[in-house]
Amino acid sequence: MIKIKEVILVEGKYDKIKLSGLVDALIIETGGFALYTNDEKMKMIRDMAKKRGVIIFTDSDRAGFQIRSYLGGCLTGIDKSLIKHAYAPDVYGKEKRKSKPGKEGKLGVEGLSSELIIQSLLKAGATPAPGINPFPITKSDMMEDGLAGQPMAAENRRKLAAYLDLPARISANALLDYLNATMTREEYKEAVKACCSEPGLK
């Protein structure tokens, strides 16, 4: 397994599951075309791109290229060196979980061999990151700070989300991903401390 600095953007949950077994990286599902109307997720992706860079890794069919193009358009104004593209080669076949091949008969990212996925990421210029975030923020930290596992956790997350200019309804898992992608443990603690004066955040 290789550790990668950039955030990897894939289309769906099965792509994420496949990559999660091969690389140690933050992997975000775009939700396919649903991303077009999800301004909150797009804002988070832009923030992550500025902090860590992103690798766009969509399927090689027409839909995949449309989503790739949309992402590229939404990431304009960000240093181009921070936006990388991993391309799935044209491999024809059917994913095991599907009853029939897709419209164009090509395998999506989830159906590619492990070797092809790693090759695609390395060709895209993925940055090995053995030292990135050696002390990551954990669910335990969030519980300790009243952001998870407590009666007021949802309200506390909304307060921290407002402080960080994030969507108010962000889930605990999505918030954790965002925090680890954009700040150090020290910066996280400072953000929590800055919110401590507000009622309800412990």
Rosetta constraint file for C-alpha pairs under 8 A:
AtomPair CA 1 CA 21 HARMONIC 7.64 0.50
AtomPair CA 1 CA 22 HARMONIC 5.21 0.50
AtomPair CA 1 CA 23 HARMONIC 5.10 0.50
AtomPair CA 1 CA 24 HARMONIC 6.55 0.50
AtomPair CA 2 CA 22 HARMONIC 7.09 0.50
AtomPair CA 2 CA 23 HARMONIC 4.98 0.50
AtomPair CA 2 CA 24 HARMONIC 5.85 0.50
AtomPair CA 2 CA 128 HARMONIC 7.02 0.50
AtomPair CA 3 CA 23 HARMONIC 5.86 0.50
AtomPair CA 3 CA 24 HARMONIC 4.43 0.50
AtomPair CA 3 CA 25 HARMONIC 5.98 0.50
AtomPair CA 3 CA 128 HARMONIC 5.65 0.50
AtomPair CA 3 CA 129 HARMONIC 5.51 0.50
AtomPair CA 3 CA 130 HARMONIC 6.14 0.50
AtomPair CA 4 CA 23 HARMONIC 6.98 0.50
AtomPair CA 4 CA 24 HARMONIC 6.18 0.50
AtomPair CA 4 CA 25 HARMONIC 5.24 0.50
AtomPair CA 4 CA 126 HARMONIC 6.34 0.50
AtomPair CA 4 CA 127 HARMONIC 5.55 0.50
AtomPair CA 4 CA 128 HARMONIC 4.78 0.50
AtomPair CA 4 CA 129 HARMONIC 5.23 0.50
AtomPair CA 4 CA 130 HARMONIC 7.91 0.50
AtomPair CA 5 CA 25 HARMONIC 6.66 0.50
AtomPair CA 5 CA 52 HARMONIC 6.58 0.50
AtomPair CA 5 CA 53 HARMONIC 7.72 0.50
AtomPair CA 5 CA 126 HARMONIC 7.37 0.50
AtomPair CA 5 CA 127 HARMONIC 5.57 0.50
AtomPair CA 5 CA 128 HARMONIC 6.20 0.50
AtomPair CA 5 CA 129 HARMONIC 5.09 0.50
AtomPair CA 5 CA 132 HARMONIC 6.71 0.50
AtomPair CA 6 CA 25 HARMONIC 7.13 0.50
AtomPair CA 6 CA 26 HARMONIC 7.46 0.50
AtomPair CA 6 CA 49 HARMONIC 7.94 0.50
AtomPair CA 6 CA 52 HARMONIC 5.35 0.50
AtomPair CA 6 CA 53 HARMONIC 4.90 0.50
AtomPair CA 6 CA 54 HARMONIC 4.92 0.50
AtomPair CA 6 CA 55 HARMONIC 6.33 0.50
AtomPair CA 6 CA 126 HARMONIC 6.86 0.50
AtomPair CA 6 CA 127 HARMONIC 6.83 0.50
AtomPair CA 7 CA 25 HARMONIC 6.51 0.50
AtomPair CA 7 CA 26 HARMONIC 5.05 0.50
AtomPair CA 7 CA 27 HARMONIC 5.86 0.50
AtomPair CA 7 CA 28 HARMONIC 7.21 0.50
AtomPair CA 7 CA 48 HARMONIC 7.17 0.50
AtomPair CA 7 CA 49 HARMONIC 7.37 0.50
AtomPair CA 7 CA 52 HARMONIC 6.73 0.50
AtomPair CA 7 CA 53 HARMONIC 6.28 0.50
AtomPair CA 7 CA 54 HARMONIC 4.61 0.50
AtomPair CA 7 CA 55 HARMONIC 6.19 0.50
AtomPair CA 7 CA 181 HARMONIC 7.56 0.50
AtomPair CA 8 CA 25 HARMONIC 7.18 0.50
AtomPair CA 8 CA 26 HARMONIC 6.30 0.50
AtomPair CA 8 CA 27 HARMONIC 4.74 0.50
AtomPair CA 8 CA 28 HARMONIC 6.20 0.50
AtomPair CA 8 CA 54 HARMONIC 5.66 0.50
AtomPair CA 8 CA 55 HARMONIC 4.76 0.50
AtomPair CA 8 CA 56 HARMONIC 6.11 0.50
AtomPair CA 8 CA 57 HARMONIC 6.86 0.50
AtomPair CA 9 CA 27 HARMONIC 5.98 0.50
AtomPair CA 9 CA 28 HARMONIC 5.02 0.50
AtomPair CA 9 CA 29 HARMONIC 6.05 0.50
AtomPair CA 9 CA 30 HARMONIC 6.57 0.50
AtomPair CA 9 CA 54 HARMONIC 6.94 0.50
AtomPair CA 9 CA 55 HARMONIC 6.06 0.50
AtomPair CA 9 CA 56 HARMONIC 4.92 0.50
AtomPair CA 9 CA 57 HARMONIC 5.81 0.50
AtomPair CA 9 CA 58 HARMONIC 7.53 0.50
AtomPair CA 10 CA 15 HARMONIC 6.25 0.50
AtomPair CA 10 CA 16 HARMONIC 6.59 0.50
AtomPair CA 10 CA 27 HARMONIC 7.19 0.50
AtomPair CA 10 CA 28 HARMONIC 6.23 0.50
AtomPair CA 10 CA 29 HARMONIC 5.10 0.50
AtomPair CA 10 CA 30 HARMONIC 6.07 0.50
AtomPair CA 10 CA 56 HARMONIC 6.68 0.50
AtomPair CA 10 CA 57 HARMONIC 5.31 0.50
AtomPair CA 10 CA 58 HARMONIC 5.44 0.50
AtomPair CA 11 CA 15 HARMONIC 6.76 0.50
AtomPair CA 11 CA 29 HARMONIC 5.31 0.50
AtomPair CA 11 CA 30 HARMONIC 5.05 0.50
AtomPair CA 11 CA 31 HARMONIC 5.48 0.50
AtomPair CA 11 CA 32 HARMONIC 4.97 0.50
AtomPair CA 11 CA 57 HARMONIC 7.86 0.50
AtomPair CA 11 CA 58 HARMONIC 5.91 0.50
AtomPair CA 11 CA 59 HARMONIC 7.64 0.50
AtomPair CA 11 CA 64 HARMONIC 7.76 0.50
AtomPair CA 12 CA 16 HARMONIC 6.48 0.50
AtomPair CA 12 CA 29 HARMONIC 5.17 0.50
AtomPair CA 12 CA 30 HARMONIC 6.62 0.50
AtomPair CA 12 CA 31 HARMONIC 5.47 0.50
AtomPair CA 12 CA 32 HARMONIC 6.60 0.50
AtomPair CA 13 CA 17 HARMONIC 6.15 0.50
AtomPair CA 13 CA 29 HARMONIC 6.29 0.50
AtomPair CA 14 CA 18 HARMONIC 6.21 0.50
AtomPair CA 14 CA 110 HARMONIC 5.90 0.50
AtomPair CA 15 CA 19 HARMONIC 6.27 0.50
AtomPair CA 15 CA 108 HARMONIC 7.94 0.50
AtomPair CA 15 CA 109 HARMONIC 5.75 0.50
AtomPair CA 15 CA 110 HARMONIC 4.47 0.50
AtomPair CA 16 CA 20 HARMONIC 5.91 0.50
AtomPair CA 16 CA 27 HARMONIC 6.24 0.50
AtomPair CA 16 CA 28 HARMONIC 7.21 0.50
AtomPair CA 16 CA 29 HARMONIC 6.73 0.50
AtomPair CA 16 CA 110 HARMONIC 7.85 0.50
AtomPair CA 17 CA 21 HARMONIC 6.78 0.50
AtomPair CA 17 CA 110 HARMONIC 7.90 0.50
AtomPair CA 18 CA 22 HARMONIC 7.10 0.50
AtomPair CA 18 CA 110 HARMONIC 5.61 0.50
AtomPair CA 19 CA 23 HARMONIC 5.99 0.50
AtomPair CA 19 CA 27 HARMONIC 7.81 0.50
AtomPair CA 19 CA 110 HARMONIC 7.79 0.50
AtomPair CA 19 CA 117 HARMONIC 7.88 0.50
AtomPair CA 20 CA 24 HARMONIC 6.79 0.50
AtomPair CA 20 CA 25 HARMONIC 7.62 0.50
AtomPair CA 20 CA 27 HARMONIC 7.45 0.50
AtomPair CA 22 CA 114 HARMONIC 7.06 0.50
AtomPair CA 22 CA 118 HARMONIC 7.70 0.50
AtomPair CA 26 CA 177 HARMONIC 7.14 0.50
AtomPair CA 26 CA 181 HARMONIC 7.25 0.50
AtomPair CA 30 CA 34 HARMONIC 7.51 0.50
AtomPair CA 30 CA 35 HARMONIC 5.75 0.50
AtomPair CA 30 CA 41 HARMONIC 7.94 0.50
AtomPair CA 31 CA 35 HARMONIC 5.90 0.50
AtomPair CA 32 CA 67 HARMONIC 6.82 0.50
AtomPair CA 33 CA 67 HARMONIC 6.73 0.50
AtomPair CA 34 CA 38 HARMONIC 6.54 0.50
AtomPair CA 35 CA 39 HARMONIC 7.52 0.50
AtomPair CA 35 CA 41 HARMONIC 7.27 0.50
AtomPair CA 35 CA 42 HARMONIC 7.11 0.50
AtomPair CA 36 CA 70 HARMONIC 7.85 0.50
AtomPair CA 38 CA 42 HARMONIC 6.40 0.50
AtomPair CA 39 CA 43 HARMONIC 6.12 0.50
AtomPair CA 40 CA 44 HARMONIC 6.43 0.50
AtomPair CA 40 CA 166 HARMONIC 7.63 0.50
AtomPair CA 40 CA 167 HARMONIC 6.05 0.50
AtomPair CA 41 CA 45 HARMONIC 6.23 0.50
AtomPair CA 42 CA 46 HARMONIC 6.22 0.50
AtomPair CA 42 CA 74 HARMONIC 7.67 0.50
AtomPair CA 43 CA 47 HARMONIC 6.29 0.50
AtomPair CA 44 CA 48 HARMONIC 6.19 0.50
AtomPair CA 44 CA 166 HARMONIC 7.40 0.50
AtomPair CA 44 CA 178 HARMONIC 7.52 0.50
AtomPair CA 45 CA 49 HARMONIC 6.05 0.50
AtomPair CA 46 CA 50 HARMONIC 6.31 0.50
AtomPair CA 46 CA 74 HARMONIC 7.86 0.50
AtomPair CA 46 CA 75 HARMONIC 6.26 0.50
AtomPair CA 47 CA 51 HARMONIC 6.43 0.50
AtomPair CA 47 CA 182 HARMONIC 7.56 0.50
AtomPair CA 48 CA 52 HARMONIC 5.82 0.50
AtomPair CA 48 CA 53 HARMONIC 6.60 0.50
AtomPair CA 48 CA 54 HARMONIC 7.40 0.50
AtomPair CA 48 CA 178 HARMONIC 7.35 0.50
AtomPair CA 48 CA 181 HARMONIC 6.20 0.50
AtomPair CA 48 CA 182 HARMONIC 6.06 0.50
AtomPair CA 49 CA 53 HARMONIC 4.09 0.50
AtomPair CA 49 CA 54 HARMONIC 5.20 0.50
AtomPair CA 49 CA 78 HARMONIC 7.68 0.50
AtomPair CA 49 CA 82 HARMONIC 6.48 0.50
AtomPair CA 49 CA 83 HARMONIC 7.08 0.50
AtomPair CA 50 CA 78 HARMONIC 6.55 0.50
AtomPair CA 50 CA 79 HARMONIC 7.76 0.50
AtomPair CA 50 CA 82 HARMONIC 7.13 0.50
AtomPair CA 51 CA 181 HARMONIC 7.33 0.50
AtomPair CA 51 CA 182 HARMONIC 5.58 0.50
AtomPair CA 52 CA 82 HARMONIC 7.30 0.50
AtomPair CA 52 CA 181 HARMONIC 6.79 0.50
AtomPair CA 52 CA 182 HARMONIC 7.06 0.50
AtomPair CA 53 CA 81 HARMONIC 7.90 0.50
AtomPair CA 53 CA 82 HARMONIC 4.22 0.50
AtomPair CA 53 CA 83 HARMONIC 5.81 0.50
AtomPair CA 53 CA 84 HARMONIC 7.79 0.50
AtomPair CA 54 CA 82 HARMONIC 6.22 0.50
AtomPair CA 54 CA 83 HARMONIC 5.20 0.50
AtomPair CA 54 CA 84 HARMONIC 6.14 0.50
AtomPair CA 55 CA 83 HARMONIC 6.12 0.50
AtomPair CA 55 CA 84 HARMONIC 4.61 0.50
AtomPair CA 55 CA 85 HARMONIC 5.40 0.50
AtomPair CA 55 CA 86 HARMONIC 6.43 0.50
AtomPair CA 55 CA 121 HARMONIC 7.88 0.50
AtomPair CA 55 CA 124 HARMONIC 7.47 0.50
AtomPair CA 55 CA 126 HARMONIC 7.40 0.50
AtomPair CA 56 CA 68 HARMONIC 6.69 0.50
AtomPair CA 56 CA 83 HARMONIC 7.58 0.50
AtomPair CA 56 CA 84 HARMONIC 6.24 0.50
AtomPair CA 56 CA 85 HARMONIC 4.91 0.50
AtomPair CA 56 CA 86 HARMONIC 5.98 0.50
AtomPair CA 57 CA 68 HARMONIC 7.83 0.50
AtomPair CA 57 CA 85 HARMONIC 6.32 0.50
AtomPair CA 57 CA 86 HARMONIC 4.91 0.50
AtomPair CA 57 CA 87 HARMONIC 6.18 0.50
AtomPair CA 57 CA 88 HARMONIC 7.34 0.50
AtomPair CA 57 CA 109 HARMONIC 7.72 0.50
AtomPair CA 58 CA 64 HARMONIC 5.06 0.50
AtomPair CA 58 CA 65 HARMONIC 7.06 0.50
AtomPair CA 58 CA 67 HARMONIC 7.42 0.50
AtomPair CA 58 CA 68 HARMONIC 6.50 0.50
AtomPair CA 58 CA 86 HARMONIC 7.71 0.50
AtomPair CA 58 CA 87 HARMONIC 7.13 0.50
AtomPair CA 58 CA 88 HARMONIC 7.26 0.50
AtomPair CA 58 CA 108 HARMONIC 7.84 0.50
AtomPair CA 58 CA 109 HARMONIC 6.81 0.50
AtomPair CA 59 CA 63 HARMONIC 7.60 0.50
AtomPair CA 59 CA 64 HARMONIC 4.57 0.50
AtomPair CA 59 CA 65 HARMONIC 7.22 0.50
AtomPair CA 59 CA 87 HARMONIC 7.62 0.50
AtomPair CA 59 CA 88 HARMONIC 6.11 0.50
AtomPair CA 59 CA 107 HARMONIC 7.68 0.50
AtomPair CA 59 CA 108 HARMONIC 4.85 0.50
AtomPair CA 59 CA 109 HARMONIC 5.53 0.50
AtomPair CA 60 CA 64 HARMONIC 5.68 0.50
AtomPair CA 60 CA 65 HARMONIC 6.57 0.50
AtomPair CA 60 CA 87 HARMONIC 6.91 0.50
AtomPair CA 60 CA 88 HARMONIC 5.56 0.50
AtomPair CA 60 CA 89 HARMONIC 6.76 0.50
AtomPair CA 60 CA 90 HARMONIC 6.43 0.50
AtomPair CA 60 CA 106 HARMONIC 7.36 0.50
AtomPair CA 60 CA 107 HARMONIC 8.00 0.50
AtomPair CA 60 CA 108 HARMONIC 6.84 0.50
AtomPair CA 61 CA 65 HARMONIC 6.47 0.50
AtomPair CA 61 CA 104 HARMONIC 6.61 0.50
AtomPair CA 61 CA 106 HARMONIC 6.87 0.50
AtomPair CA 61 CA 108 HARMONIC 7.90 0.50
AtomPair CA 62 CA 66 HARMONIC 6.24 0.50
AtomPair CA 63 CA 67 HARMONIC 6.28 0.50
AtomPair CA 64 CA 68 HARMONIC 6.14 0.50
AtomPair CA 65 CA 69 HARMONIC 6.00 0.50
AtomPair CA 66 CA 70 HARMONIC 6.17 0.50
AtomPair CA 67 CA 71 HARMONIC 6.16 0.50
AtomPair CA 68 CA 72 HARMONIC 6.20 0.50
AtomPair CA 69 CA 73 HARMONIC 6.22 0.50
AtomPair CA 70 CA 74 HARMONIC 6.29 0.50
AtomPair CA 71 CA 75 HARMONIC 6.22 0.50
AtomPair CA 72 CA 76 HARMONIC 6.62 0.50
AtomPair CA 78 CA 82 HARMONIC 7.27 0.50
AtomPair CA 78 CA 83 HARMONIC 7.92 0.50
AtomPair CA 79 CA 83 HARMONIC 7.40 0.50
AtomPair CA 80 CA 84 HARMONIC 7.90 0.50
AtomPair CA 84 CA 124 HARMONIC 5.90 0.50
AtomPair CA 84 CA 125 HARMONIC 6.96 0.50
AtomPair CA 84 CA 126 HARMONIC 7.84 0.50
AtomPair CA 85 CA 124 HARMONIC 5.44 0.50
AtomPair CA 86 CA 120 HARMONIC 5.32 0.50
AtomPair CA 86 CA 121 HARMONIC 5.42 0.50
AtomPair CA 86 CA 123 HARMONIC 7.04 0.50
AtomPair CA 86 CA 124 HARMONIC 4.86 0.50
AtomPair CA 87 CA 120 HARMONIC 5.95 0.50
AtomPair CA 87 CA 124 HARMONIC 7.72 0.50
AtomPair CA 88 CA 108 HARMONIC 7.57 0.50
AtomPair CA 88 CA 109 HARMONIC 6.40 0.50
AtomPair CA 88 CA 112 HARMONIC 7.84 0.50
AtomPair CA 88 CA 116 HARMONIC 7.73 0.50
AtomPair CA 88 CA 117 HARMONIC 7.34 0.50
AtomPair CA 88 CA 120 HARMONIC 6.54 0.50
AtomPair CA 89 CA 116 HARMONIC 7.91 0.50
AtomPair CA 90 CA 106 HARMONIC 6.25 0.50
AtomPair CA 90 CA 107 HARMONIC 7.38 0.50
AtomPair CA 91 CA 106 HARMONIC 5.51 0.50
AtomPair CA 91 CA 107 HARMONIC 5.65 0.50
AtomPair CA 91 CA 112 HARMONIC 7.69 0.50
AtomPair CA 92 CA 105 HARMONIC 5.51 0.50
AtomPair CA 92 CA 106 HARMONIC 4.25 0.50
AtomPair CA 92 CA 107 HARMONIC 5.64 0.50
AtomPair CA 93 CA 101 HARMONIC 6.31 0.50
AtomPair CA 93 CA 105 HARMONIC 5.98 0.50
AtomPair CA 93 CA 106 HARMONIC 5.74 0.50
AtomPair CA 93 CA 107 HARMONIC 5.57 0.50
AtomPair CA 94 CA 98 HARMONIC 6.75 0.50
AtomPair CA 94 CA 99 HARMONIC 7.97 0.50
AtomPair CA 94 CA 100 HARMONIC 6.25 0.50
AtomPair CA 94 CA 101 HARMONIC 4.53 0.50
AtomPair CA 94 CA 102 HARMONIC 7.29 0.50
AtomPair CA 94 CA 105 HARMONIC 7.13 0.50
AtomPair CA 94 CA 106 HARMONIC 7.25 0.50
AtomPair CA 94 CA 107 HARMONIC 5.98 0.50
AtomPair CA 94 CA 111 HARMONIC 7.42 0.50
AtomPair CA 95 CA 101 HARMONIC 7.16 0.50
AtomPair CA 95 CA 107 HARMONIC 6.56 0.50
AtomPair CA 95 CA 108 HARMONIC 7.76 0.50
AtomPair CA 95 CA 110 HARMONIC 7.51 0.50
AtomPair CA 95 CA 111 HARMONIC 5.25 0.50
AtomPair CA 96 CA 111 HARMONIC 7.87 0.50
AtomPair CA 101 CA 105 HARMONIC 5.07 0.50
AtomPair CA 101 CA 106 HARMONIC 7.12 0.50
AtomPair CA 101 CA 107 HARMONIC 7.72 0.50
AtomPair CA 102 CA 106 HARMONIC 6.50 0.50
AtomPair CA 102 CA 107 HARMONIC 7.68 0.50
AtomPair CA 107 CA 111 HARMONIC 5.29 0.50
AtomPair CA 107 CA 112 HARMONIC 6.52 0.50
AtomPair CA 108 CA 112 HARMONIC 6.76 0.50
AtomPair CA 109 CA 117 HARMONIC 7.50 0.50
AtomPair CA 112 CA 116 HARMONIC 6.31 0.50
AtomPair CA 112 CA 117 HARMONIC 6.49 0.50
AtomPair CA 113 CA 117 HARMONIC 6.42 0.50
AtomPair CA 114 CA 118 HARMONIC 6.28 0.50
AtomPair CA 115 CA 119 HARMONIC 6.09 0.50
AtomPair CA 116 CA 120 HARMONIC 6.02 0.50
AtomPair CA 117 CA 121 HARMONIC 6.30 0.50
AtomPair CA 118 CA 122 HARMONIC 6.17 0.50
AtomPair CA 119 CA 123 HARMONIC 6.01 0.50
AtomPair CA 120 CA 124 HARMONIC 6.20 0.50
AtomPair CA 121 CA 125 HARMONIC 6.66 0.50
AtomPair CA 121 CA 126 HARMONIC 5.64 0.50
AtomPair CA 122 CA 126 HARMONIC 5.20 0.50
AtomPair CA 133 CA 180 HARMONIC 7.41 0.50
AtomPair CA 133 CA 184 HARMONIC 6.64 0.50
AtomPair CA 135 CA 184 HARMONIC 7.97 0.50
AtomPair CA 135 CA 185 HARMONIC 6.78 0.50
AtomPair CA 136 CA 180 HARMONIC 6.23 0.50
AtomPair CA 136 CA 184 HARMONIC 7.34 0.50
AtomPair CA 136 CA 185 HARMONIC 6.36 0.50
AtomPair CA 137 CA 141 HARMONIC 6.35 0.50
AtomPair CA 137 CA 142 HARMONIC 7.92 0.50
AtomPair CA 137 CA 176 HARMONIC 7.20 0.50
AtomPair CA 137 CA 179 HARMONIC 7.32 0.50
AtomPair CA 137 CA 180 HARMONIC 6.17 0.50
AtomPair CA 137 CA 184 HARMONIC 7.80 0.50
AtomPair CA 137 CA 185 HARMONIC 5.73 0.50
AtomPair CA 137 CA 188 HARMONIC 7.88 0.50
AtomPair CA 138 CA 142 HARMONIC 6.60 0.50
AtomPair CA 138 CA 176 HARMONIC 7.28 0.50
AtomPair CA 139 CA 143 HARMONIC 6.14 0.50
AtomPair CA 139 CA 148 HARMONIC 7.24 0.50
AtomPair CA 139 CA 176 HARMONIC 7.43 0.50
AtomPair CA 140 CA 144 HARMONIC 6.10 0.50
AtomPair CA 141 CA 145 HARMONIC 6.19 0.50
AtomPair CA 142 CA 146 HARMONIC 6.13 0.50
AtomPair CA 142 CA 147 HARMONIC 4.81 0.50
AtomPair CA 142 CA 148 HARMONIC 5.51 0.50
AtomPair CA 143 CA 147 HARMONIC 5.53 0.50
AtomPair CA 143 CA 148 HARMONIC 4.62 0.50
AtomPair CA 143 CA 149 HARMONIC 5.75 0.50
AtomPair CA 143 CA 150 HARMONIC 7.11 0.50
AtomPair CA 145 CA 192 HARMONIC 7.50 0.50
AtomPair CA 145 CA 201 HARMONIC 7.36 0.50
AtomPair CA 145 CA 202 HARMONIC 5.55 0.50
AtomPair CA 146 CA 150 HARMONIC 6.17 0.50
AtomPair CA 146 CA 152 HARMONIC 7.07 0.50
AtomPair CA 146 CA 153 HARMONIC 5.48 0.50
AtomPair CA 146 CA 156 HARMONIC 6.64 0.50
AtomPair CA 146 CA 201 HARMONIC 6.34 0.50
AtomPair CA 146 CA 202 HARMONIC 5.53 0.50
AtomPair CA 147 CA 152 HARMONIC 7.69 0.50
AtomPair CA 147 CA 153 HARMONIC 4.42 0.50
AtomPair CA 147 CA 154 HARMONIC 6.84 0.50
AtomPair CA 147 CA 156 HARMONIC 5.63 0.50
AtomPair CA 147 CA 157 HARMONIC 5.47 0.50
AtomPair CA 147 CA 172 HARMONIC 7.35 0.50
AtomPair CA 147 CA 201 HARMONIC 7.99 0.50
AtomPair CA 148 CA 153 HARMONIC 4.93 0.50
AtomPair CA 148 CA 154 HARMONIC 7.39 0.50
AtomPair CA 148 CA 172 HARMONIC 6.50 0.50
AtomPair CA 149 CA 153 HARMONIC 6.45 0.50
AtomPair CA 152 CA 156 HARMONIC 6.07 0.50
AtomPair CA 152 CA 200 HARMONIC 7.11 0.50
AtomPair CA 153 CA 157 HARMONIC 6.07 0.50
AtomPair CA 154 CA 158 HARMONIC 6.31 0.50
AtomPair CA 155 CA 159 HARMONIC 6.44 0.50
AtomPair CA 155 CA 200 HARMONIC 7.78 0.50
AtomPair CA 156 CA 160 HARMONIC 6.34 0.50
AtomPair CA 156 CA 200 HARMONIC 6.54 0.50
AtomPair CA 156 CA 201 HARMONIC 5.37 0.50
AtomPair CA 157 CA 161 HARMONIC 5.83 0.50
AtomPair CA 157 CA 168 HARMONIC 7.71 0.50
AtomPair CA 157 CA 170 HARMONIC 7.56 0.50
AtomPair CA 157 CA 172 HARMONIC 7.51 0.50
AtomPair CA 158 CA 162 HARMONIC 6.06 0.50
AtomPair CA 158 CA 167 HARMONIC 7.95 0.50
AtomPair CA 158 CA 168 HARMONIC 4.93 0.50
AtomPair CA 158 CA 169 HARMONIC 6.70 0.50
AtomPair CA 158 CA 170 HARMONIC 7.56 0.50
AtomPair CA 159 CA 163 HARMONIC 6.33 0.50
AtomPair CA 159 CA 168 HARMONIC 7.90 0.50
AtomPair CA 159 CA 195 HARMONIC 7.27 0.50
AtomPair CA 159 CA 201 HARMONIC 7.79 0.50
AtomPair CA 160 CA 164 HARMONIC 6.20 0.50
AtomPair CA 160 CA 191 HARMONIC 7.58 0.50
AtomPair CA 160 CA 192 HARMONIC 6.98 0.50
AtomPair CA 160 CA 195 HARMONIC 6.66 0.50
AtomPair CA 161 CA 165 HARMONIC 5.81 0.50
AtomPair CA 161 CA 166 HARMONIC 4.66 0.50
AtomPair CA 161 CA 167 HARMONIC 6.28 0.50
AtomPair CA 161 CA 168 HARMONIC 5.81 0.50
AtomPair CA 161 CA 170 HARMONIC 7.44 0.50
AtomPair CA 162 CA 166 HARMONIC 5.91 0.50
AtomPair CA 162 CA 167 HARMONIC 7.40 0.50
AtomPair CA 162 CA 168 HARMONIC 6.55 0.50
AtomPair CA 163 CA 191 HARMONIC 7.76 0.50
AtomPair CA 163 CA 195 HARMONIC 7.39 0.50
AtomPair CA 164 CA 191 HARMONIC 7.99 0.50
AtomPair CA 166 CA 170 HARMONIC 7.45 0.50
AtomPair CA 170 CA 174 HARMONIC 6.26 0.50
AtomPair CA 170 CA 175 HARMONIC 6.19 0.50
AtomPair CA 171 CA 175 HARMONIC 6.01 0.50
AtomPair CA 172 CA 176 HARMONIC 6.12 0.50
AtomPair CA 173 CA 177 HARMONIC 6.29 0.50
AtomPair CA 174 CA 178 HARMONIC 6.20 0.50
AtomPair CA 175 CA 179 HARMONIC 6.09 0.50
AtomPair CA 176 CA 180 HARMONIC 6.24 0.50
AtomPair CA 177 CA 181 HARMONIC 6.12 0.50
AtomPair CA 178 CA 182 HARMONIC 6.11 0.50
AtomPair CA 179 CA 183 HARMONIC 5.66 0.50
AtomPair CA 179 CA 184 HARMONIC 7.78 0.50
AtomPair CA 179 CA 188 HARMONIC 7.03 0.50
AtomPair CA 180 CA 184 HARMONIC 6.84 0.50
AtomPair CA 180 CA 185 HARMONIC 7.96 0.50
AtomPair CA 183 CA 187 HARMONIC 5.77 0.50
AtomPair CA 183 CA 188 HARMONIC 6.42 0.50
AtomPair CA 184 CA 188 HARMONIC 6.23 0.50
AtomPair CA 185 CA 189 HARMONIC 6.23 0.50
AtomPair CA 186 CA 190 HARMONIC 6.24 0.50
AtomPair CA 187 CA 191 HARMONIC 6.21 0.50
AtomPair CA 188 CA 192 HARMONIC 6.26 0.50
AtomPair CA 189 CA 193 HARMONIC 6.02 0.50
AtomPair CA 190 CA 194 HARMONIC 6.07 0.50
AtomPair CA 191 CA 195 HARMONIC 6.50 0.50
AtomPair CA 192 CA 196 HARMONIC 6.25 0.50
AtomPair CA 193 CA 197 HARMONIC 7.75 0.50
AtomPair CA 195 CA 201 HARMONIC 6.78 0.50
AtomPair CA 196 CA 201 HARMONIC 5.46 0.50
AtomPair CA 196 CA 202 HARMONIC 6.23 0.50
AtomPair CA 197 CA 201 HARMONIC 7.75 0.50
